[in-house]
């Protein structure tokens, strides 16, 4: 498959991210940056993705309960990260959706995929994006 082929050695893998580290000592984020790939670019095969989705659906209640209970195991760390969270392609994709957002003031953020009542405020505050003027 195209999305699981290593661009260093041209071999196919089910888990490309694991191969990158063990075979080339390269982290997935560095690999994606080097080849200009979107940070959302998948490094697993469709077969593995489907298997993970089925496993999640089997244990959906368990995962959601842990998130709601505020279990330490699932909490995010406080503070700002020094990493860039979104690739340029993700940001460009978000910018192209801004015209639609202007017409629909509430909705799903195209960058972080969360629902917001005041979407334009969220885009400006969280991602530094300003809505396009009509």
N, CA, C and O atoms as CSV, one atom per row, in Angstrom:
chain,resi,resn,atom,element,x,y,z
A,1,UNK,N,N,0.829,-1.194,0.000
A,1,UNK,CA,C,0.000,0.000,0.000
A,1,UNK,C,C,0.870,1.253,0.000
A,1,UNK,O,O,1.971,1.265,0.552
A,2,UNK,N,N,0.366,2.280,-0.615
A,2,UNK,CA,C,1.130,3.519,-0.735
A,2,UNK,C,C,1.412,4.159,0.617
A,2,UNK,O,O,2.507,4.677,0.841
A,3,UNK,N,N,0.422,4.129,1.533
A,3,UNK,CA,C,0.597,4.861,2.783
A,3,UNK,C,C,1.454,4.117,3.800
A,3,UNK,O,O,1.795,4.686,4.837
A,4,UNK,N,N,1.814,2.856,3.534
A,4,UNK,CA,C,2.661,2.143,4.481
A,4,UNK,C,C,4.008,1.760,3.875
A,4,UNK,O,O,4.709,0.907,4.420
A,5,UNK,N,N,4.368,2.362,2.782
A,5,UNK,CA,C,5.656,2.092,2.151
A,5,UNK,C,C,6.705,3.043,2.715
A,5,UNK,O,O,6.524,4.260,2.704
A,6,UNK,N,N,7.787,2.482,3.201
A,6,UNK,CA,C,8.879,3.296,3.737
A,6,UNK,C,C,9.576,4.006,2.582
A,6,UNK,O,O,9.958,3.367,1.602
A,7,UNK,N,N,9.740,5.294,2.689
A,7,UNK,CA,C,10.364,6.060,1.616
A,7,UNK,C,C,11.889,5.996,1.664
A,7,UNK,O,O,12.564,6.490,0.761
A,8,UNK,N,N,12.423,5.391,2.713
A,8,UNK,CA,C,13.865,5.185,2.776
A,8,UNK,C,C,14.271,3.898,2.060
A,8,UNK,O,O,15.215,3.894,1.270
A,9,UNK,N,N,13.551,2.800,2.338
A,9,UNK,CA,C,13.947,1.495,1.805
A,9,UNK,C,C,12.917,0.886,0.851
A,9,UNK,O,O,13.128,-0.221,0.355
A,10,UNK,N,N,11.804,1.587,0.583
A,10,UNK,CA,C,10.762,1.152,-0.350
A,10,UNK,C,C,10.169,-0.219,-0.041
A,10,UNK,O,O,9.831,-0.967,-0.958
A,11,UNK,N,N,10.039,-0.554,1.239
A,11,UNK,CA,C,9.393,-1.796,1.652
A,11,UNK,C,C,8.047,-1.449,2.287
A,11,UNK,O,O,7.880,-0.364,2.845
A,12,UNK,N,N,7.086,-2.378,2.200
A,12,UNK,CA,C,5.763,-2.180,2.789
A,12,UNK,C,C,5.723,-2.733,4.206
A,12,UNK,O,O,6.314,-3.772,4.502
A,13,UNK,N,N,5.001,-2.004,5.094
A,13,UNK,CA,C,4.878,-2.405,6.485
A,13,UNK,C,C,3.460,-2.153,6.976
A,13,UNK,O,O,2.790,-1.227,6.519
A,14,UNK,N,N,3.002,-2.993,7.922
A,14,UNK,CA,C,1.713,-2.748,8.559
A,14,UNK,C,C,1.826,-1.604,9.556
A,14,UNK,O,O,0.918,-0.781,9.675
A,15,UNK,N,N,2.954,-1.555,10.277
A,15,UNK,CA,C,3.222,-0.491,11.253
A,15,UNK,C,C,4.493,0.233,10.819
A,15,UNK,O,O,5.593,-0.120,11.243
A,16,UNK,N,N,4.337,1.223,9.989
A,16,UNK,CA,C,5.501,1.934,9.455
A,16,UNK,C,C,6.243,2.707,10.543
A,16,UNK,O,O,7.472,2.779,10.514
A,17,UNK,N,N,5.523,3.281,11.494
A,17,UNK,CA,C,6.165,4.064,12.548
A,17,UNK,C,C,7.157,3.240,13.347
A,17,UNK,O,O,8.239,3.723,13.681
A,18,UNK,N,N,6.804,2.014,13.654
A,18,UNK,CA,C,7.699,1.123,14.385
A,18,UNK,C,C,8.947,0.822,13.556
A,18,UNK,O,O,10.062,0.830,14.077
A,19,UNK,N,N,8.753,0.558,12.263
A,19,UNK,CA,C,9.891,0.284,11.384
A,19,UNK,C,C,10.830,1.490,11.291
A,19,UNK,O,O,12.051,1.335,11.281
A,20,UNK,N,N,10.248,2.691,11.225
A,20,UNK,CA,C,11.089,3.884,11.089
A,20,UNK,C,C,12.074,4.001,12.240
A,20,UNK,O,O,13.247,4.314,12.038
A,21,UNK,N,N,11.588,3.746,13.453
A,21,UNK,CA,C,12.474,3.876,14.603
A,21,UNK,C,C,13.483,2.735,14.659
A,21,UNK,O,O,14.682,2.968,14.811
A,22,UNK,N,N,13.001,1.510,14.536
A,22,UNK,CA,C,13.892,0.357,14.685
A,22,UNK,C,C,14.803,0.155,13.475
A,22,UNK,O,O,15.921,-0.342,13.619
A,23,UNK,N,N,14.340,0.532,12.296
A,23,UNK,CA,C,15.135,0.327,11.093
A,23,UNK,C,C,16.010,1.498,10.706
A,23,UNK,O,O,17.089,1.304,10.144
A,24,UNK,N,N,15.566,2.715,10.997
A,24,UNK,CA,C,16.295,3.903,10.523
A,24,UNK,C,C,16.600,4.905,11.629
A,24,UNK,O,O,17.245,5.922,11.374
A,25,UNK,N,N,16.147,4.636,12.859
A,25,UNK,CA,C,16.344,5.541,14.002
A,25,UNK,C,C,15.797,6.943,13.713
A,25,UNK,O,O,16.426,7.952,14.031
A,26,UNK,N,N,14.615,6.976,13.106
A,26,UNK,CA,C,13.937,8.224,12.772
A,26,UNK,C,C,12.569,8.211,13.443
A,26,UNK,O,O,11.853,7.212,13.377
A,27,UNK,N,N,12.209,9.300,14.078
A,27,UNK,CA,C,10.882,9.409,14.680
A,27,UNK,C,C,9.852,9.721,13.595
A,27,UNK,O,O,10.175,10.324,12.571
A,28,UNK,N,N,8.615,9.304,13.834
A,28,UNK,CA,C,7.551,9.480,12.844
A,28,UNK,C,C,7.366,10.945,12.479
A,28,UNK,O,O,7.180,11.271,11.307
A,29,UNK,N,N,7.416,11.832,13.467
A,29,UNK,CA,C,7.232,13.267,13.206
A,29,UNK,C,C,8.349,13.791,12.298
A,29,UNK,O,O,8.086,14.580,11.391
A,30,UNK,N,N,9.585,13.362,12.531
A,30,UNK,CA,C,10.698,13.806,11.690
A,30,UNK,C,C,10.573,13.265,10.265
A,30,UNK,O,O,10.888,13.961,9.300
A,31,UNK,N,N,10.110,12.019,10.144
A,31,UNK,CA,C,9.887,11.396,8.836
A,31,UNK,C,C,8.854,12.194,8.040
A,31,UNK,O,O,9.058,12.492,6.863
A,32,UNK,N,N,7.748,12.536,8.695
A,32,UNK,CA,C,6.689,13.284,8.015
A,32,UNK,C,C,7.171,14.669,7.611
A,32,UNK,O,O,6.838,15.154,6.530
A,33,UNK,N,N,7.943,15.301,8.465
A,33,UNK,CA,C,8.484,16.628,8.145
A,33,UNK,C,C,9.461,16.545,6.978
A,33,UNK,O,O,9.421,17.377,6.071
A,34,UNK,N,N,10.333,15.550,7.000
A,34,UNK,CA,C,11.351,15.401,5.952
A,34,UNK,C,C,10.732,15.208,4.570
A,34,UNK,O,O,11.231,15.749,3.583
A,35,UNK,N,N,9.648,14.438,4.498
A,35,UNK,CA,C,9.026,14.153,3.220
A,35,UNK,C,C,7.817,15.044,2.925
A,35,UNK,O,O,7.102,14.815,1.949
A,36,UNK,N,N,7.588,16.056,3.759
A,36,UNK,CA,C,6.508,17.012,3.524
A,36,UNK,C,C,5.121,16.399,3.645
A,36,UNK,O,O,4.192,16.813,2.951
A,37,UNK,N,N,4.982,15.418,4.519
A,37,UNK,CA,C,3.690,14.753,4.720
A,37,UNK,C,C,2.891,15.470,5.793
A,37,UNK,O,O,3.457,16.083,6.698
A,38,UNK,N,N,1.584,15.389,5.686
A,38,UNK,CA,C,0.693,15.940,6.694
A,38,UNK,C,C,0.901,15.175,8.000
A,38,UNK,O,O,1.143,13.968,7.974
A,39,UNK,N,N,0.811,15.862,9.141
A,39,UNK,CA,C,0.984,15.187,10.428
A,39,UNK,C,C,-0.113,14.167,10.683
A,39,UNK,O,O,0.054,13.276,11.516
A,40,UNK,N,N,-1.239,14.283,9.973
A,40,UNK,CA,C,-2.324,13.308,10.094
A,40,UNK,C,C,-2.143,12.138,9.136
A,40,UNK,O,O,-2.999,11.255,9.085
A,41,UNK,N,N,-1.072,12.110,8.389
A,41,UNK,CA,C,-0.804,11.046,7.428
A,41,UNK,C,C,-0.661,9.720,8.172
A,41,UNK,O,O,0.124,9.629,9.116
A,42,UNK,N,N,-1.410,8.685,7.761
A,42,UNK,CA,C,-1.382,7.419,8.503
A,42,UNK,C,C,-0.096,6.634,8.292
A,42,UNK,O,O,0.419,6.562,7.176
A,43,UNK,N,N,0.416,6.052,9.356
A,43,UNK,CA,C,1.603,5.201,9.274
A,43,UNK,C,C,1.259,3.747,9.589
A,43,UNK,O,O,2.140,2.954,9.920
A,44,UNK,N,N,-0.019,3.405,9.485
A,44,UNK,CA,C,-0.449,2.020,9.653
A,44,UNK,C,C,-1.297,1.630,8.455
A,44,UNK,O,O,-1.891,2.490,7.805
A,45,UNK,N,N,-1.355,0.336,8.161
A,45,UNK,CA,C,-2.134,-0.134,7.017
A,45,UNK,C,C,-3.621,-0.065,7.335
A,45,UNK,O,O,-4.019,0.061,8.493
A,46,UNK,N,N,-4.433,-0.149,6.288
A,46,UNK,CA,C,-5.887,-0.129,6.470
A,46,UNK,C,C,-6.354,-1.325,7.298
A,46,UNK,O,O,-7.320,-1.223,8.055
A,47,UNK,N,N,-5.668,-2.454,7.151
A,47,UNK,CA,C,-6.007,-3.657,7.906
A,47,UNK,C,C,-5.828,-3.423,9.411
A,47,UNK,O,O,-6.681,-3.807,10.211
A,48,UNK,N,N,-4.727,-2.798,9.782
A,48,UNK,CA,C,-4.453,-2.514,11.196
A,48,UNK,C,C,-5.413,-1.440,11.712
A,48,UNK,O,O,-5.887,-1.519,12.846
A,49,UNK,N,N,-5.696,-0.447,10.884
A,49,UNK,CA,C,-6.622,0.613,11.280
A,49,UNK,C,C,-7.998,0.032,11.594
A,49,UNK,O,O,-8.609,0.382,12.604
A,50,UNK,N,N,-8.482,-0.859,10.724
A,50,UNK,CA,C,-9.787,-1.485,10.938
A,50,UNK,C,C,-9.782,-2.308,12.221
A,50,UNK,O,O,-10.760,-2.299,12.970
A,51,UNK,N,N,-8.690,-3.019,12.477
A,51,UNK,CA,C,-8.566,-3.833,13.696
A,51,UNK,C,C,-8.616,-2.945,14.942
A,51,UNK,O,O,-9.263,-3.299,15.928
A,52,UNK,N,N,-7.939,-1.795,14.905
A,52,UNK,CA,C,-7.950,-0.869,16.041
A,52,UNK,C,C,-9.345,-0.267,16.251
A,52,UNK,O,O,-9.786,-0.095,17.387
A,53,UNK,N,N,-10.026,0.047,15.161
A,53,UNK,CA,C,-11.376,0.598,15.273
A,53,UNK,C,C,-12.326,-0.416,15.908
A,53,UNK,O,O,-13.141,-0.060,16.759
A,54,UNK,N,N,-12.222,-1.666,15.499
A,54,UNK,CA,C,-13.075,-2.704,16.076
A,54,UNK,C,C,-12.780,-2.884,17.563
A,54,UNK,O,O,-13.698,-3.038,18.369
A,55,UNK,N,N,-11.512,-2.863,17.918
A,55,UNK,CA,C,-11.123,-3.001,19.327
A,55,UNK,C,C,-11.673,-1.839,20.154
A,55,UNK,O,O,-12.149,-2.045,21.270
A,56,UNK,N,N,-11.611,-0.635,19.619
A,56,UNK,CA,C,-12.159,0.516,20.328
A,56,UNK,C,C,-13.660,0.358,20.524
A,56,UNK,O,O,-14.178,0.597,21.615
A,57,UNK,N,N,-14.364,-0.049,19.457
A,57,UNK,CA,C,-15.817,-0.207,19.556
A,57,UNK,C,C,-16.189,-1.256,20.595
A,57,UNK,O,O,-17.193,-1.106,21.292
A,58,UNK,N,N,-15.392,-2.316,20.707
A,58,UNK,CA,C,-15.648,-3.353,21.708
A,58,UNK,C,C,-15.522,-2.799,23.125
A,58,UNK,O,O,-16.251,-3.216,24.025
A,59,UNK,N,N,-14.595,-1.857,23.323
A,59,UNK,CA,C,-14.309,-1.335,24.658
A,59,UNK,C,C,-14.664,0.141,24.800
A,59,UNK,O,O,-14.127,0.823,25.673
A,60,UNK,N,N,-15.555,0.638,23.960
A,60,UNK,CA,C,-15.928,2.053,23.940
A,60,UNK,C,C,-16.302,2.584,25.321
A,60,UNK,O,O,-15.796,3.629,25.730
A,61,UNK,N,N,-17.172,1.892,26.042
A,61,UNK,CA,C,-17.623,2.356,27.355
A,61,UNK,C,C,-16.454,2.484,28.331
A,61,UNK,O,O,-16.400,3.434,29.113
A,62,UNK,N,N,-15.529,1.543,28.290
A,62,UNK,CA,C,-14.361,1.581,29.176
A,62,UNK,C,C,-13.517,2.828,28.905
A,62,UNK,O,O,-13.134,3.535,29.837
A,63,UNK,N,N,-13.231,3.095,27.636
A,63,UNK,CA,C,-12.410,4.256,27.297
A,63,UNK,C,C,-13.109,5.566,27.665
A,63,UNK,O,O,-12.488,6.464,28.233
A,64,UNK,N,N,-14.387,5.674,27.346
A,64,UNK,CA,C,-15.117,6.903,27.646
A,64,UNK,C,C,-15.263,7.118,29.145
A,64,UNK,O,O,-15.214,8.257,29.611
A,65,UNK,N,N,-15.441,6.047,29.904
A,65,UNK,CA,C,-15.547,6.164,31.359
A,65,UNK,C,C,-14.255,6.718,31.940
A,65,UNK,O,O,-14.286,7.584,32.814
A,66,UNK,N,N,-13.122,6.226,31.460
A,66,UNK,CA,C,-11.834,6.718,31.941
A,66,UNK,C,C,-11.631,8.187,31.611
A,66,UNK,O,O,-11.063,8.928,32.413
A,67,UNK,N,N,-12.084,8.614,30.447
A,67,UNK,CA,C,-11.951,10.027,30.081
A,67,UNK,C,C,-12.842,10.904,30.959
A,67,UNK,O,O,-12.423,11.977,31.395
A,68,UNK,N,N,-14.066,10.451,31.219
A,68,UNK,CA,C,-15.003,11.244,32.017
A,68,UNK,C,C,-14.594,11.303,33.480
A,68,UNK,O,O,-14.765,12.338,34.125
A,69,UNK,N,N,-14.057,10.210,34.016
A,69,UNK,CA,C,-13.686,10.159,35.422
A,69,UNK,C,C,-12.438,10.980,35.733
A,69,UNK,O,O,-12.125,11.215,36.901
A,70,UNK,N,N,-11.735,11.410,34.713
A,70,UNK,CA,C,-10.519,12.193,34.943
A,70,UNK,C,C,-9.382,11.330,35.460
A,70,UNK,O,O,-8.523,11.796,36.208
A,71,UNK,N,N,-9.386,10.090,35.061
A,71,UNK,CA,C,-8.340,9.164,35.491
A,71,UNK,C,C,-6.970,9.714,35.102
A,71,UNK,O,O,-6.799,10.225,33.995
A,72,UNK,N,N,-6.005,9.613,35.997
A,72,UNK,CA,C,-4.654,10.128,35.731
A,72,UNK,C,C,-4.057,9.502,34.486
A,72,UNK,O,O,-3.270,10.132,33.779
A,73,UNK,N,N,-4.434,8.258,34.220
A,73,UNK,CA,C,-3.882,7.553,33.074
A,73,UNK,C,C,-4.206,8.255,31.754
A,73,UNK,O,O,-3.429,8.172,30.804
A,74,UNK,N,N,-5.341,8.940,31.691
A,74,UNK,CA,C,-5.789,9.514,30.435
A,74,UNK,C,C,-5.697,11.036,30.386
A,74,UNK,O,O,-6.057,11.631,29.370
A,75,UNK,N,N,-5.235,11.675,31.435
A,75,UNK,CA,C,-5.209,13.137,31.444
A,75,UNK,C,C,-4.081,13.686,30.591
A,75,UNK,O,O,-3.029,13.065,30.439
A,76,UNK,N,N,-4.329,14.872,30.035
A,76,UNK,CA,C,-3.291,15.583,29.309
A,76,UNK,C,C,-2.476,16.400,30.292
A,76,UNK,O,O,-2.974,16.795,31.346
A,77,UNK,N,N,-1.229,16.653,29.950
A,77,UNK,CA,C,-0.389,17.473,30.808
A,77,UNK,C,C,-0.786,18.935,30.657
A,77,UNK,O,O,-1.186,19.374,29.579
A,78,UNK,N,N,-0.669,19.683,31.752
A,78,UNK,CA,C,-0.983,21.105,31.710
A,78,UNK,C,C,0.172,21.868,31.080
A,78,UNK,O,O,1.311,21.400,31.054
A,79,UNK,N,N,-0.145,23.044,30.579
A,79,UNK,CA,C,0.887,23.893,29.990
A,79,UNK,C,C,0.924,23.758,28.487
A,79,UNK,O,O,0.285,22.881,27.906
A,80,UNK,N,N,1.674,24.629,27.873
A,80,UNK,CA,C,1.764,24.619,26.420
A,80,UNK,C,C,2.922,23.745,25.977
A,80,UNK,O,O,3.968,23.685,26.624
A,81,UNK,N,N,2.710,23.082,24.877
A,81,UNK,CA,C,3.747,22.239,24.306
A,81,UNK,C,C,4.629,23.096,23.409
A,81,UNK,O,O,4.155,24.060,22.807
A,82,UNK,N,N,5.892,22.754,23.319
A,82,UNK,CA,C,6.780,23.496,22.431
A,82,UNK,C,C,6.802,22.885,21.033
A,82,UNK,O,O,7.522,23.368,20.159
A,83,UNK,N,N,6.019,21.823,20.813
A,83,UNK,CA,C,5.944,21.200,19.504
A,83,UNK,C,C,4.911,21.897,18.628
A,83,UNK,O,O,3.925,22.451,19.116
A,84,UNK,N,N,5.159,21.855,17.341
A,84,UNK,CA,C,4.154,22.337,16.401
A,84,UNK,C,C,3.124,21.221,16.272
A,84,UNK,O,O,3.473,20.102,15.898
A,85,UNK,N,N,1.870,21.506,16.574
A,85,UNK,CA,C,0.853,20.463,16.599
A,85,UNK,C,C,0.222,20.198,15.241
A,85,UNK,O,O,-0.321,19.115,15.024
A,86,UNK,N,N,0.277,21.153,14.323
A,86,UNK,CA,C,-0.405,20.993,13.053
A,86,UNK,C,C,0.562,21.303,11.923
A,86,UNK,O,O,1.356,22.240,12.014
A,87,UNK,N,N,0.494,20.525,10.873
A,87,UNK,CA,C,1.347,20.755,9.715
A,87,UNK,C,C,0.812,21.929,8.904
A,87,UNK,O,O,-0.296,22.407,9.147
A,88,UNK,N,N,1.586,22.379,7.962
A,88,UNK,CA,C,1.143,23.458,7.081
A,88,UNK,C,C,-0.059,23.004,6.265
A,88,UNK,O,O,-0.957,23.802,5.995
A,89,UNK,N,N,-0.089,21.721,5.864
A,89,UNK,CA,C,-1.232,21.222,5.104
A,89,UNK,C,C,-2.503,21.278,5.941
A,89,UNK,O,O,-3.572,21.617,5.435
A,90,UNK,N,N,-2.381,20.940,7.242
A,90,UNK,CA,C,-3.549,21.015,8.122
A,90,UNK,C,C,-4.027,22.453,8.257
A,90,UNK,O,O,-5.229,22.719,8.234
A,91,UNK,N,N,-3.096,23.366,8.395
A,91,UNK,CA,C,-3.462,24.771,8.530
A,91,UNK,C,C,-4.079,25.299,7.236
A,91,UNK,O,O,-5.043,26.063,7.284
A,92,UNK,N,N,-3.538,24.903,6.077
A,92,UNK,CA,C,-4.115,25.322,4.802
A,92,UNK,C,C,-5.528,24.778,4.640
A,92,UNK,O,O,-6.422,25.470,4.152
A,93,UNK,N,N,-5.715,23.539,5.052
A,93,UNK,CA,C,-7.041,22.929,4.983
A,93,UNK,C,C,-8.025,23.704,5.868
A,93,UNK,O,O,-9.181,23.905,5.495
A,94,UNK,N,N,-7.561,24.129,7.028
A,94,UNK,CA,C,-8.409,24.895,7.936
A,94,UNK,C,C,-8.741,26.259,7.330
A,94,UNK,O,O,-9.875,26.726,7.431
A,95,UNK,N,N,-7.767,26.886,6.711
A,95,UNK,CA,C,-8.009,28.199,6.105
A,95,UNK,C,C,-9.026,28.122,4.962
A,95,UNK,O,O,-9.824,29.040,4.773
A,96,UNK,N,N,-8.991,27.025,4.205
A,96,UNK,CA,C,-9.950,26.893,3.102
A,96,UNK,C,C,-11.365,26.691,3.608
A,96,UNK,O,O,-12.323,26.979,2.891
A,97,UNK,N,N,-11.513,26.204,4.823
A,97,UNK,CA,C,-12.845,25.999,5.398
A,97,UNK,C,C,-13.413,27.257,6.055
A,97,UNK,O,O,-14.566,27.251,6.487
A,98,UNK,N,N,-12.642,28.318,6.137
A,98,UNK,CA,C,-13.094,29.509,6.846
A,98,UNK,C,C,-14.299,30.192,6.186
A,98,UNK,O,O,-15.120,30.784,6.886
A,99,UNK,N,N,-14.418,30.125,4.876
A,99,UNK,CA,C,-15.589,30.721,4.225
A,99,UNK,C,C,-16.859,30.025,4.668
A,99,UNK,O,O,-17.871,30.678,4.928
A,100,UNK,N,N,-16.816,28.720,4.756
A,100,UNK,CA,C,-17.974,27.979,5.239
A,100,UNK,C,C,-18.275,28.339,6.689
A,100,UNK,O,O,-19.437,28.446,7.082
A,101,UNK,N,N,-17.228,28.524,7.478
A,101,UNK,CA,C,-17.391,28.851,8.888
A,101,UNK,C,C,-18.035,30.218,9.052
A,101,UNK,O,O,-18.824,30.422,9.975
A,102,UNK,N,N,-17.708,31.164,8.163
A,102,UNK,CA,C,-18.318,32.496,8.238
A,102,UNK,C,C,-19.830,32.420,8.110
A,102,UNK,O,O,-20.553,33.186,8.747
A,103,UNK,N,N,-20.308,31.494,7.283
A,103,UNK,CA,C,-21.754,31.345,7.105
A,103,UNK,C,C,-22.387,30.612,8.282
A,103,UNK,O,O,-23.543,30.863,8.622
A,104,UNK,N,N,-21.644,29.721,8.897
A,104,UNK,CA,C,-22.136,28.925,10.025
A,104,UNK,C,C,-21.294,29.258,11.247
A,104,UNK,O,O,-20.221,28.684,11.430
A,105,UNK,N,N,-21.760,30.167,12.078
A,105,UNK,CA,C,-20.956,30.666,13.198
A,105,UNK,C,C,-20.634,29.595,14.233
A,105,UNK,O,O,-19.634,29.724,14.939
A,106,UNK,N,N,-21.443,28.543,14.351
A,106,UNK,CA,C,-21.122,27.457,15.262
A,106,UNK,C,C,-20.865,26.202,14.435
A,106,UNK,O,O,-21.310,26.098,13.292
A,107,UNK,N,N,-20.147,25.258,15.020
A,107,UNK,CA,C,-19.887,24.022,14.293
A,107,UNK,C,C,-18.611,23.355,14.747
A,107,UNK,O,O,-18.112,23.607,15.844
A,108,UNK,N,N,-18.093,22.502,13.892
A,108,UNK,CA,C,-16.904,21.716,14.189
A,108,UNK,C,C,-15.666,22.439,13.689
A,108,UNK,O,O,-15.623,22.911,12.553
A,109,UNK,N,N,-14.669,22.520,14.542
A,109,UNK,CA,C,-13.400,23.136,14.158
A,109,UNK,C,C,-12.708,22.238,13.132
A,109,UNK,O,O,-12.537,21.046,13.386
A,110,UNK,N,N,-12.304,22.781,11.976
A,110,UNK,CA,C,-11.649,21.954,10.967
A,110,UNK,C,C,-10.230,21.549,11.357
A,110,UNK,O,O,-9.657,20.647,10.746
A,111,UNK,N,N,-9.660,22.204,12.363
A,111,UNK,CA,C,-8.298,21.891,12.777
A,111,UNK,C,C,-8.284,20.802,13.846
A,111,UNK,O,O,-7.610,19.785,13.685
A,112,UNK,N,N,-9.024,21.010,14.939
A,112,UNK,CA,C,-8.971,20.056,16.060
A,112,UNK,C,C,-10.212,19.181,16.181
A,112,UNK,O,O,-10.304,18.369,17.102
A,113,UNK,N,N,-11.174,19.334,15.264
A,113,UNK,CA,C,-12.352,18.473,15.168
A,113,UNK,C,C,-13.243,18.474,16.412
A,113,UNK,O,O,-13.838,17.446,16.735
A,114,UNK,N,N,-13.347,19.592,17.107
A,114,UNK,CA,C,-14.211,19.708,18.279
A,114,UNK,C,C,-15.366,20.648,17.957
A,114,UNK,O,O,-15.241,21.536,17.113
A,115,UNK,N,N,-16.492,20.444,18.639
A,115,UNK,CA,C,-17.668,21.284,18.444
A,115,UNK,C,C,-17.556,22.563,19.279
A,115,UNK,O,O,-17.143,22.516,20.437
A,116,UNK,N,N,-17.930,23.718,18.680
A,116,UNK,CA,C,-17.894,24.985,19.390
A,116,UNK,C,C,-19.102,25.818,19.028
A,116,UNK,O,O,-19.563,25.804,17.886
A,117,UNK,N,N,-19.616,26.550,20.017
A,117,UNK,CA,C,-20.744,27.439,19.771
A,117,UNK,C,C,-20.258,28.721,19.098
A,117,UNK,O,O,-20.934,29.257,18.220
A,118,UNK,N,N,-19.092,29.213,19.504
A,118,UNK,CA,C,-18.496,30.411,18.924
A,118,UNK,C,C,-17.212,29.991,18.215
A,118,UNK,O,O,-16.111,30.177,18.733
A,119,UNK,N,N,-17.367,29.435,17.050
A,119,UNK,CA,C,-16.253,28.832,16.329
A,119,UNK,C,C,-15.198,29.844,15.907
A,119,UNK,O,O,-14.004,29.557,15.989
A,120,UNK,N,N,-15.614,31.020,15.458
A,120,UNK,CA,C,-14.634,32.008,15.006
A,120,UNK,C,C,-13.734,32.450,16.160
A,120,UNK,O,O,-12.537,32.665,15.965
A,121,UNK,N,N,-14.301,32.588,17.357
A,121,UNK,CA,C,-13.492,32.948,18.529
A,121,UNK,C,C,-12.500,31.833,18.844
A,121,UNK,O,O,-11.337,32.099,19.147
A,122,UNK,N,N,-12.959,30.589,18.773
A,122,UNK,CA,C,-12.070,29.453,19.043
A,122,UNK,C,C,-10.920,29.419,18.036
A,122,UNK,O,O,-9.766,29.234,18.422
A,123,UNK,N,N,-11.228,29.597,16.750
A,123,UNK,CA,C,-10.176,29.545,15.730
A,123,UNK,C,C,-9.114,30.620,15.959
A,123,UNK,O,O,-7.921,30.378,15.770
A,124,UNK,N,N,-9.560,31.806,16.367
A,124,UNK,CA,C,-8.604,32.877,16.615
A,124,UNK,C,C,-7.781,32.595,17.878
A,124,UNK,O,O,-6.555,32.708,17.862
A,125,UNK,N,N,-8.460,32.229,18.969
A,125,UNK,CA,C,-7.772,32.033,20.248
A,125,UNK,C,C,-6.902,30.780,20.280
A,125,UNK,O,O,-5.793,30.820,20.813
A,126,UNK,N,N,-7.372,29.686,19.731
A,126,UNK,CA,C,-6.642,28.429,19.829
A,126,UNK,C,C,-5.633,28.224,18.702
A,126,UNK,O,O,-4.575,27.631,18.916
A,127,UNK,N,N,-5.955,28.713,17.500
A,127,UNK,CA,C,-5.109,28.408,16.351
A,127,UNK,C,C,-4.532,29.642,15.656
A,127,UNK,O,O,-3.772,29.516,14.696
A,128,UNK,N,N,-4.890,30.824,16.137
A,128,UNK,CA,C,-4.354,32.040,15.538
A,128,UNK,C,C,-4.907,32.321,14.147
A,128,UNK,O,O,-4.271,33.027,13.365
A,129,UNK,N,N,-6.087,31.779,13.823
A,129,UNK,CA,C,-6.685,31.983,12.502
A,129,UNK,C,C,-7.776,33.049,12.603
A,129,UNK,O,O,-8.560,33.060,13.553
A,130,UNK,N,N,-7.818,33.930,11.627
A,130,UNK,CA,C,-8.866,34.940,11.578
A,130,UNK,C,C,-9.813,34.594,10.449
A,130,UNK,O,O,-9.384,34.106,9.403
A,131,UNK,N,N,-11.106,34.842,10.651
A,131,UNK,CA,C,-12.061,34.519,9.600
A,131,UNK,C,C,-11.927,35.513,8.459
A,131,UNK,O,O,-11.582,36.678,8.657
A,132,UNK,N,N,-12.208,35.019,7.264
A,132,UNK,CA,C,-12.069,35.831,6.053
A,132,UNK,C,C,-13.173,36.875,6.014
A,132,UNK,O,O,-14.322,36.593,6.354
A,133,UNK,N,N,-12.815,38.077,5.598
A,133,UNK,CA,C,-13.803,39.160,5.480
A,133,UNK,C,C,-14.585,38.986,4.188
A,133,UNK,O,O,-14.035,38.621,3.149
A,134,UNK,N,N,-15.885,39.255,4.280
A,134,UNK,CA,C,-16.725,39.139,3.080
A,134,UNK,C,C,-16.656,40.398,2.263
A,134,UNK,O,O,-17.296,40.490,1.216
